[in-house]
Amino acid sequence: MNRFSWFPIVFLIKLNGGVWGDVIINELHYHPAEDLPTEFVELYNPTSQPIALEGYTFTGGLFFSFPEGAVIQPEEYVLVTRFPTDSAWRNLTVKKYGPYHGELPNGGGWIVLRSPDGWMVDEVEYDDKAPWARGADGYGPSLERIAPDQPGLDYHSWRASLVAGGTPGRSNSVAGTPSRPLIVDFEILPLHPTSQDEVRFQVSLDSPEIIESVTLRVEAVRGNTAQAVQETSMTLDVPRSSPTAAVYYATIPPKPSQTLVRLGVVVQRNTGESIYLPHPAEPRPFESYFVYDNDIPSELPIFWIFQRVRSSLPPVSKTISGVVVKPVTAGHVRIFDGARIVNSLNGLKIKFLKREEYEGNRTLNLIPESPPEGTTAGPQSPHVEQLSFQIFRDFGVLAPQATWIRVIERNRHTQRIVIQQPNENFLELNGRDPTGNLYKIAYNEPGGYTKKTNVLEGDEDFQELMQQLNSKNAAMRAQALRRYLDIEEVMSYEVASVLMSNWDGFHNNLFLYHNPPPIDRWECIPWDLDKTFGYANASSPMFVRMPLTYPLDGRAEQSSREPGRISRPFHSDPELNAEYIRRVGRELDGLFSKERVGGMIDAVEDLLLRDLELIEQYTNQSGNTRRQQILNSYDTMRLFINLRHAYLRGVVPVPVEDWYLY
């Protein structure tokens, strides 16, 4: 039987060559948000005839050949997906093919569609940075073509989708958007204005021959509220114009200090259409500057938080957050407008835009000044967390940095800590391979753990690690410990955890990182350290008598818990456990000596109290409640250090080399 006999009425055509009229690449979802398995390429048939896709192939970043019988009807869409059987597609009726080999690279790539005889039908060479749409790069939208007759290689032909996840199987949300003009460049002068300065904003636009006029739209944000948008006509700067671009400028009157000013333009084309720029689906659909008189005294970096501010600059208003930072040693601020601020279990997460990271960090965790007791250790939580992360780092453990900052939100000043989020950026900042696998170990994760990087790949390395470390053969287990673990780093993690009574950090609340070959070793990353320095819960006495055997069996006077996935096999090895005990004793007079840790406590306490005095002077408000929180927290930590030392010195054997002292 002829393979097309099931479709007897319509004639199927196979067009040769890359002329317009053949099937086109219509949409790319190359970087789905949160690494969802929804990567796809969408094809569209703009012709009035069905097209047989059999033998059509993708090359470039991905490789796929359409099977026998594949057809795309007139004005119909088909998808080629990386994970066609995933549940994400269950409610989508459009034809789906796949899986394909390779991937659509997140950092930009080249994809080619060829006909059966090898002719190039269509191609796209996209990028994840301007002038290509940034909104398609992991922020939710896909990359959509504005019209079938626009060239696939030209960034003017593409926009980020106005719909989260894109529009697979239906008309593109940006269909009909005029391709030109687009913003080539912009400038804000002065770059760091004060409340006394007028600001000149100038924007360079391509395709000047089609521009009728340009209107500047200005939105000032004070506190956490956006004021009404003001519009003003922009003037063509003739001396700066050229055949390929035109520069328009306007002057903005002075604004009060600590005002975030957002700017967008509306271009009226001489064909009658209007275009809002930057594109509304961009993660920051405007440009920004911050007015600041540099008049706030602070001992800490200042973070102004503009959380979920509703902006009317895009044609459809949307909620957009932003952050402005004033480092202690810098004379001016840094603007991170468009950074997402989202709620987390015990605070907020600040997610900076790609290539606009804060000191290389894509994500920071912002802890409340006085967290509620229950899921945390209460008001002392940020104090013990900041110091505990620093102590882990001093021990050589792969640990996040935790830094004290001043936060100004809705004109209220608070002292909080920001903690690095373990992710690819964190790994790279700490000299590790960012392509390695990260796993979070926590009781509230499915199965007790979750893979956090390379999530579309399997967890075979983790399963292999667990299998080898839990061998019932002691000799094989000992060999596996030394084969798979970075022994020195894990040893330091175990020693520091025991010294600080990090009872929650053996079986729960840590990350495991697999540094890939050629290193091919696993490391422990501490996390959620609010229950160090003796905290058990609000009704229990200070937990200072955590025994040396706790990492092995999880047993102590006040609790009994499951041993950790790494700590139990590690401490069941007599040689490693003996070295662990020796190092605990050594560090009581070393990195964890009362003098050293006491000095760290004194220094941080003094820093916060000095900064608090500056807050009181600036705001003319009393900070006595905060002062008492600081004093109580560090006094409690000093008490723990004394009691923990007294207990450990009674149970740690005296090293042989120190016998002569007794």
Order of alpha helices (4+ residues) and beta strands (2+ residues): beta-beta-beta-beta-beta-beta-beta-beta-beta-beta-beta-beta-beta-beta-beta-beta-beta-beta-beta-beta-beta-beta-beta-beta-beta-beta-beta-beta-beta-alpha-beta-beta-alpha-beta-beta-alpha-alpha-alpha-beta-beta-alpha-alpha-alpha-alpha-alpha
